[in-house]
């Protein structure tokens, strides 16, 4: 039985024990029937096809492209494909190329672990009046040029930081995304439809570009609140809009660097990267358990605040938080639902990956070393498939049951008789 099926069985048993069928039979019937569903196929992308010969340069270009496609989606993919149509470095985007399957699997793999960007979504173009596709494509090719400039054998340590530059770009571009309350966004959508004549049913002579310019001006001016919201229909929008226009810019996120005064090896960087990735994905529960286990391990001196590499590790944890999807595996709700604390399981997975990493440290900076992060990301994706997602009604039932159990235990503890006094017994 797979781990996913085990999780479902544990949840089904817990639901039966809690007699939730009395309160929400429809949800329980649905869940119990879903316990028999086949587990999802494993996500695999930490490999290179045996029949395909690729260089380190090929792998790095394919990785960078797949990362951008996963983060920015079809709008980026279309624009990028048009620009590289005749570029021999990008033959892998063609379905007839032997590397295309590897590239496609990598795009799907990154989709499961990297946070998707909102930068090229239609809502952003509506809000800002600007199509940022060209800006993102230019950013991609700038990173590609930097990558190609570092394709030298002696750059082993620097090559270990290749993904940092792309992830740093993703994090900082995402900070330029404008997040508006639904009320304002809805108002802007109505404004656009009105300008296009779709609400009134009339043809509108104003061009789309002119309308976009008006919306863009409204975005950057507090007077835009008068256009986008009125006292009669959405007064709260008028009050909120100036706040969004006057917010100070976010400080840049930086993690494509190493402190100049700190000397580190490729091995140290790879261990710090792996640890920071797990901390970012699994959070404080993993970090506490991991720190206890490695307290005497010389490979993990960097987790101590007194170590010269600690700041680099801490900054890397924060940076990965901005680009990697957080896991639900160690959340209290999962422990409540499955009645299992998965911290030990995740910790064992971490040390297994660490052993694999150390076993490959004798290799040169070839294609296999370029796949170092793949193994961790593949692990994250497959562990997340074992997470149990319940409807709020069922999750609420579990929470009520747990609170009731704790309350009963406390009551019984207060009512238990005091132990006999030895003096009175004599």
Secondary structure per residue as TSV (DSSP state, phi and psi in degrees):
chain	resnum	aa	ss	phi	psi
A	1	X	-	360.0	134.5
A	2	X	-	-73.8	165.0
A	3	X	H	-63.7	-35.0
A	4	X	H	-64.0	-43.5
A	5	X	H	-66.2	-36.4
A	6	X	H	-60.6	-43.3
A	7	X	H	-61.2	-44.1
A	8	X	H	-63.9	-40.6
A	9	X	H	-64.6	-41.3
A	10	X	H	-62.8	-41.4
A	11	X	H	-66.4	-41.3
A	12	X	H	-61.0	-43.5
A	13	X	H	-62.1	-42.9
A	14	X	H	-64.3	-37.3
A	15	X	H	-67.0	-39.0
A	16	X	H	-65.5	-41.7
A	17	X	H	-63.6	-33.6
A	18	X	T	-84.9	-1.3
A	19	X	T	55.3	40.0
A	20	X	G	-71.4	-16.0
A	21	X	G	-63.0	-18.9
A	22	X	G	-70.2	-32.2
A	23	X	T	-101.5	-33.1
A	24	X	-	-142.3	68.0
A	25	X	H	-61.1	-34.6
A	26	X	H	-63.0	-45.1
A	27	X	H	-67.6	-39.9
A	28	X	H	-67.5	-41.3
A	29	X	H	-61.8	-41.0
A	30	X	H	-62.8	-45.1
A	31	X	H	-67.3	-44.0
A	32	X	H	-62.4	-36.0
A	33	X	H	-70.6	-30.5
A	34	X	H	-73.6	-15.0
A	35	X	T	-64.4	-23.1
A	36	X	T	-91.0	0.1
A	37	X	S	-67.8	143.8
A	38	X	-	-66.0	147.3
A	39	X	-	-66.3	151.8
A	40	X	-	-65.1	149.4
A	41	X	-	-64.2	146.8
A	42	X	-	-64.6	147.4
A	43	X	-	-89.6	122.6
A	44	X	-	-129.5	119.1
A	45	X	-	-149.5	10.9
A	46	X	S	-92.6	53.7
A	47	X	-	-154.7	163.8
A	48	X	-	-118.7	134.9
A	49	X	-	-57.0	132.8
A	50	X	T	-63.9	-32.7
A	51	X	T	-86.0	-1.9
A	52	X	-	-111.4	129.5
A	53	X	-	-98.0	121.7
A	54	X	-	-132.1	153.3
A	55	X	-	-98.2	169.0
A	56	X	H	-58.5	-38.8
A	57	X	H	-61.6	-44.6
A	58	X	H	-58.5	-47.2
A	59	X	H	-62.3	-43.3
A	60	X	H	-65.5	-38.3
A	61	X	H	-68.2	-42.8
A	62	X	H	-63.9	-41.4
A	63	X	H	-60.0	-50.3
A	64	X	H	-60.2	-43.3
A	65	X	H	-64.3	-44.8
A	66	X	H	-64.4	-36.5
A	67	X	H	-62.6	-45.2
A	68	X	H	-66.0	-40.3
A	69	X	H	-63.8	-42.1
A	70	X	H	-65.6	-37.9
A	71	X	H	-81.2	-41.2
A	72	X	H	-105.4	-8.8
A	73	X	H	76.9	-160.4
A	74	X	H	-66.8	-29.1
A	75	X	H	-65.6	-42.9
A	76	X	H	-67.5	-44.4
A	77	X	H	-59.0	-42.7
A	78	X	H	-64.1	-48.0
A	79	X	H	-64.7	-41.9
A	80	X	H	-65.5	-43.8
A	81	X	H	-61.7	-39.0
A	82	X	H	-62.8	-38.7
A	83	X	H	-75.8	-28.3
A	84	X	T	-103.4	13.7
A	85	X	T	-54.7	-38.1
A	86	X	T	-104.8	10.4
A	87	X	-	-88.7	118.5
A	88	X	G	-63.2	-19.0
A	89	X	G	-70.5	-17.3
A	90	X	G	-117.2	28.8
A	91	X	G	-60.3	-24.0
A	92	X	G	-66.7	-15.0
A	93	X	G	-78.4	-11.3
A	94	X	S	-86.4	132.6
A	95	X	T	-57.3	-22.9
A	96	X	T	-82.4	-10.4
A	97	X	S	-78.1	144.7
A	98	X	T	-66.5	-20.4
A	99	X	T	-94.0	-2.3
A	100	X	H	-63.9	-37.7
A	101	X	H	-64.4	-42.4
A	102	X	H	-60.6	-43.4
A	103	X	H	-62.5	-45.5
A	104	X	H	-64.3	-42.3
A	105	X	H	-63.9	-35.6
A	106	X	H	-68.4	-39.0
A	107	X	H	-59.1	-45.6
A	108	X	H	-65.5	-39.0
A	109	X	H	-63.1	-46.8
A	110	X	H	-65.3	-31.4
A	111	X	H	-57.8	-31.5
A	112	X	T	-82.4	-13.1
A	113	X	T	-123.7	-23.5
A	114	X	B	-95.6	141.0
A	115	X	-	-68.0	130.9
A	116	X	-	-72.7	144.1
A	117	X	-	-86.0	151.7
A	118	X	S	-98.8	0.2
A	119	X	T	-60.3	-39.6
A	120	X	T	-101.5	10.1
A	121	X	S	-69.2	149.1
A	122	X	H	-55.3	-32.0
A	123	X	H	-63.8	-34.3
A	124	X	H	-69.7	-39.8
A	125	X	H	-63.8	-36.5
A	126	X	H	-65.0	-43.1
A	127	X	H	-70.6	-46.4
A	128	X	H	-94.8	-16.9
A	129	X	S	73.4	15.1
A	130	X	-	-130.1	133.5
A	131	X	-	-90.1	111.9
A	132	X	T	-88.6	9.6
A	133	X	H	-59.2	-45.0
A	134	X	H	-61.4	-40.3
A	135	X	H	-61.1	-43.3
A	136	X	H	-70.1	-40.0
A	137	X	H	-62.9	-41.2
A	138	X	H	-61.7	-40.6
A	139	X	H	-62.2	-39.0
A	140	X	H	-60.9	-47.5
A	141	X	H	-71.6	-28.2
A	142	X	H	-65.8	-44.1
A	143	X	H	-65.6	-35.0
A	144	X	H	-63.6	-43.5
A	145	X	H	-60.7	-41.8
A	146	X	H	-63.8	-39.0
A	147	X	H	-64.2	-46.0
A	148	X	H	-67.1	-30.2
A	149	X	H	-69.8	-17.4
A	150	X	T	-107.0	14.2
A	151	X	-	-80.8	66.1
A	152	X	-	-126.1	142.9
A	153	X	T	-57.8	-32.0
A	154	X	T	-77.3	-4.7
A	155	X	-	-91.9	38.2
A	156	X	H	-56.3	-47.2
A	157	X	H	-67.6	-44.4
A	158	X	H	-64.5	-35.8
A	159	X	H	-65.8	-25.8
A	160	X	T	-67.7	-18.6
A	161	X	T	-99.3	9.2
A	162	X	H	-52.1	-49.1
A	163	X	H	-66.9	-24.2
A	164	X	H	-56.3	-42.8
A	165	X	H	-64.6	-41.8
A	166	X	H	-66.8	-44.6
A	167	X	H	-65.8	-36.9
A	168	X	H	-63.0	-39.6
A	169	X	H	-63.0	-46.9
A	170	X	H	-57.7	-45.7
A	171	X	H	-63.6	-42.7
A	172	X	H	-76.3	-34.4
A	173	X	H	-64.1	-38.2
A	174	X	H	-66.1	-25.2
A	175	X	T	-71.8	-14.2
A	176	X	T	-90.0	-4.3
A	177	X	-	-72.2	135.7
A	178	X	-	-93.7	117.9
A	179	X	-	-103.6	115.1
A	180	X	-	-110.8	151.7
A	181	X	-	-61.9	151.1
A	182	X	H	-54.4	-32.5
A	183	X	H	-63.3	-43.5
A	184	X	H	-71.8	-41.5
A	185	X	H	-63.3	-39.5
A	186	X	H	-63.8	-40.2
A	187	X	H	-63.9	-39.7
A	188	X	H	-67.3	-36.8
A	189	X	H	-64.5	-41.6
A	190	X	H	-63.0	-38.2
A	191	X	H	-62.8	-43.4
A	192	X	H	-64.3	-45.6
A	193	X	H	-61.9	-37.6
A	194	X	H	-64.2	-43.1
A	195	X	H	-66.3	-30.2
A	196	X	T	-84.2	-1.1
A	197	X	T	76.4	15.4
A	198	X	T	-85.1	-24.7
A	199	X	T	-82.3	-40.2
A	200	X	T	-87.7	-15.5
A	201	X	S	82.9	4.5
A	202	X	S	-103.6	155.6
A	203	X	-	-75.7	138.4
A	204	X	-	-113.9	127.8
A	205	X	-	-80.3	-14.8
A	206	X	S	-70.7	131.0
A	207	X	-	-70.9	157.3
A	208	X	H	-61.8	-38.7
A	209	X	H	-65.5	-37.1
A	210	X	H	-67.0	-40.9
A	211	X	H	-63.0	-43.4
A	212	X	H	-60.7	-36.8
A	213	X	H	-63.9	-40.3
A	214	X	H	-63.3	-43.4
A	215	X	H	-64.5	-39.2
A	216	X	H	-64.0	-43.0
A	217	X	H	-61.4	-38.9
A	218	X	H	-64.7	-35.2
A	219	X	H	-61.1	-38.6
A	220	X	T	-102.1	13.6
A	221	X	-	-135.1	135.6
A	222	X	T	-64.3	-22.8
A	223	X	T	-68.8	-13.9
A	224	X	H	-62.0	-23.2
A	225	X	H	-61.8	-30.6
A	226	X	H	-71.8	-26.8
A	227	X	H	-83.0	-39.8
A	228	X	H	-89.9	-19.6
A	229	X	-	-151.5	141.2
A	230	X	-	-124.1	168.5
A	231	X	T	-60.7	-31.4
A	232	X	T	-75.4	-35.4
A	233	X	T	-112.3	-32.1
A	234	X	-	-153.9	72.2
A	235	X	H	-62.6	-30.1
A	236	X	H	-66.0	-27.9
A	237	X	H	-66.1	-40.3
A	238	X	H	-61.4	-35.1
A	239	X	H	-76.6	-34.4
A	240	X	H	-79.5	-32.6
A	241	X	H	-57.1	-47.4
A	242	X	H	-59.0	-30.3
A	243	X	H	-64.0	-38.7
A	244	X	H	-73.4	-29.1
A	245	X	H	-74.9	-27.7
A	246	X	S	-107.1	10.1
A	247	X	-	-65.6	136.1
A	248	X	-	-68.2	152.2
A	249	X	-	-66.5	149.8
A	250	X	-	-71.1	146.7
A	251	X	-	-65.2	144.2
A	252	X	-	-64.6	145.4
A	253	X	-	-91.7	126.7
A	254	X	-	-127.3	123.1
A	255	X	-	-149.0	15.8
A	256	X	S	-97.3	53.2
A	257	X	-	-153.4	162.5
A	258	X	-	-128.2	137.0
A	259	X	-	-54.7	133.5
A	260	X	T	-61.7	-33.5
A	261	X	T	-84.5	-0.8
A	262	X	-	-109.3	128.5
A	263	X	-	-101.9	122.4
A	264	X	-	-132.4	155.6
A	265	X	-	-99.1	169.1
A	266	X	H	-60.6	-39.4
A	267	X	H	-60.5	-44.7
A	268	X	H	-64.4	-42.0
A	269	X	H	-62.4	-43.1
A	270	X	H	-65.0	-37.5
A	271	X	H	-69.2	-42.5
A	272	X	H	-63.7	-41.6
A	273	X	H	-60.4	-49.5
A	274	X	H	-60.3	-43.4
A	275	X	H	-64.8	-44.3
A	276	X	H	-64.3	-36.9
A	277	X	H	-62.9	-45.5
A	278	X	H	-65.6	-40.3
A	279	X	H	-63.5	-41.8
A	280	X	H	-66.1	-38.3
A	281	X	H	-80.8	-41.3
A	282	X	H	-105.4	-8.3
A	283	X	H	76.4	-160.1
A	284	X	H	-66.7	-29.9
A	285	X	H	-65.2	-42.8
A	286	X	H	-67.2	-43.5
A	287	X	H	-60.7	-43.0
A	288	X	H	-62.8	-46.9
A	289	X	H	-66.4	-41.2
A	290	X	H	-65.1	-43.5
A	291	X	H	-61.2	-38.8
A	292	X	H	-63.2	-38.5
A	293	X	H	-76.1	-28.6
A	294	X	T	-104.1	11.8
A	295	X	T	-57.9	-29.6
A	296	X	T	-106.9	8.5
A	297	X	-	-90.1	119.5
A	298	X	G	-64.7	-19.3
A	299	X	G	-70.2	-16.5
A	300	X	G	-117.1	29.3
A	301	X	G	-60.5	-24.8
A	302	X	G	-67.1	-14.3
A	303	X	G	-78.6	-12.5
A	304	X	S	-84.8	132.3
A	305	X	T	-57.2	-22.4
A	306	X	T	-82.6	-11.2
A	307	X	S	-78.1	144.5
A	308	X	T	-66.9	-19.1
A	309	X	T	-95.5	-0.5
A	310	X	H	-64.2	-41.6
A	311	X	H	-61.3	-40.3
A	312	X	H	-61.3	-44.3
A	313	X	H	-62.8	-46.0
A	314	X	H	-63.6	-43.1
A	315	X	H	-64.8	-35.8
A	316	X	H	-68.1	-38.0
A	317	X	H	-59.0	-47.6
A	318	X	H	-63.6	-39.8
A	319	X	H	-67.7	-44.3
A	320	X	H	-62.3	-30.7
A	321	X	H	-57.3	-29.8
A	322	X	T	-82.9	-13.3
A	323	X	T	-123.5	-22.6
A	324	X	B	-97.3	140.4
A	325	X	-	-68.6	130.4
A	326	X	-	-72.2	144.4
A	327	X	-	-86.5	152.5
A	328	X	S	-99.1	0.6
A	329	X	T	-61.4	-38.9
A	330	X	T	-102.5	10.9
A	331	X	S	-68.2	148.3
A	332	X	H	-54.9	-32.9
A	333	X	H	-63.9	-34.0
A	334	X	H	-69.8	-40.8
A	335	X	H	-64.5	-36.7
A	336	X	H	-65.6	-41.8
A	337	X	H	-73.9	-45.5
A	338	X	H	-93.8	-12.5
A	339	X	S	62.0	27.6
A	340	X	-	-135.1	132.5
A	341	X	-	-90.5	111.5
A	342	X	T	-88.2	8.8
A	343	X	H	-58.4	-44.5
A	344	X	H	-62.1	-39.6
A	345	X	H	-62.2	-45.9
A	346	X	H	-66.5	-39.0
A	347	X	H	-62.9	-41.4
A	348	X	H	-63.6	-38.6
A	349	X	H	-63.1	-39.1
A	350	X	H	-61.6	-48.4
A	351	X	H	-71.5	-27.4
A	352	X	H	-65.8	-44.4
A	353	X	H	-65.3	-36.2
A	354	X	H	-62.7	-42.6
A	355	X	H	-61.9	-41.2
A	356	X	H	-63.5	-39.9
A	357	X	H	-63.5	-46.4
A	358	X	H	-67.1	-30.6
A	359	X	H	-68.9	-22.3
A	360	X	T	-100.7	5.1
A	361	X	T	-71.1	-13.3
A	362	X	T	-83.2	-11.8
A	363	X	S	-77.9	156.6
A	364	X	-	-78.9	178.1
A	365	X	S	-79.6	63.1
A	366	X	S	-94.6	-168.2
A	367	X	T	-56.6	-38.4
A	368	X	T	-63.7	-38.3
A	369	X	G	-68.8	-24.4
A	370	X	G	-70.4	-13.7
A	371	X	G	-96.4	9.3
A	372	X	H	-50.5	-49.6
A	373	X	H	-70.4	-23.9
A	374	X	H	-57.0	-41.5
A	375	X	H	-64.2	-41.2
A	376	X	H	-67.4	-44.3
A	377	X	H	-65.7	-38.2
A	378	X	H	-63.2	-39.3
A	379	X	H	-62.4	-46.6
A	380	X	H	-57.3	-45.6
A	381	X	H	-63.2	-42.6
A	382	X	H	-76.2	-34.9
A	383	X	H	-63.6	-38.9
A	384	X	H	-65.7	-24.9
A	385	X	T	-70.0	-15.2
A	386	X	T	-91.5	-3.7
A	387	X	-	-70.2	136.1
A	388	X	-	-93.6	119.3
A	389	X	-	-105.2	114.8
A	390	X	-	-108.7	150.8
A	391	X	-	-60.5	150.0
A	392	X	H	-54.3	-33.7
A	393	X	H	-65.0	-42.0
A	394	X	H	-72.4	-40.7
A	395	X	H	-61.9	-38.1
A	396	X	H	-62.9	-36.9
A	397	X	H	-64.0	-42.9
A	398	X	H	-61.3	-42.8
A	399	X	H	-64.6	-43.5
A	400	X	H	-61.8	-42.2
A	401	X	H	-62.6	-41.1
A	402	X	H	-67.5	-42.5
A	403	X	H	-64.1	-38.8
A	404	X	H	-64.9	-41.9
A	405	X	H	-62.1	-45.1
A	406	X	H	-64.1	-39.3
A	407	X	H	-64.5	-41.6
A	408	X	H	-65.8	-39.0
A	409	X	H	-64.3	-40.6
A	410	X	H	-65.3	-40.2
A	411	X	H	-64.2	-43.3
A	412	X	H	-64.8	-35.9
A	413	X	H	-65.2	-37.5
A	414	X	H	-72.4	-29.1
A	415	X	H	-91.1	-8.4
A	416	X	S	-65.8	139.0
A	417	X	-	-67.1	148.1
A	418	X	-	-71.9	149.2
A	419	X	-	-64.1	148.6
A	420	X	-	-62.3	144.1
A	421	X	-	-81.5	120.7
A	422	X	H	-56.3	-32.9
A	423	X	H	-65.2	-44.3
A	424	X	H	-69.2	-31.4
A	425	X	H	-63.9	-33.9
A	426	X	-	-72.3	360.0
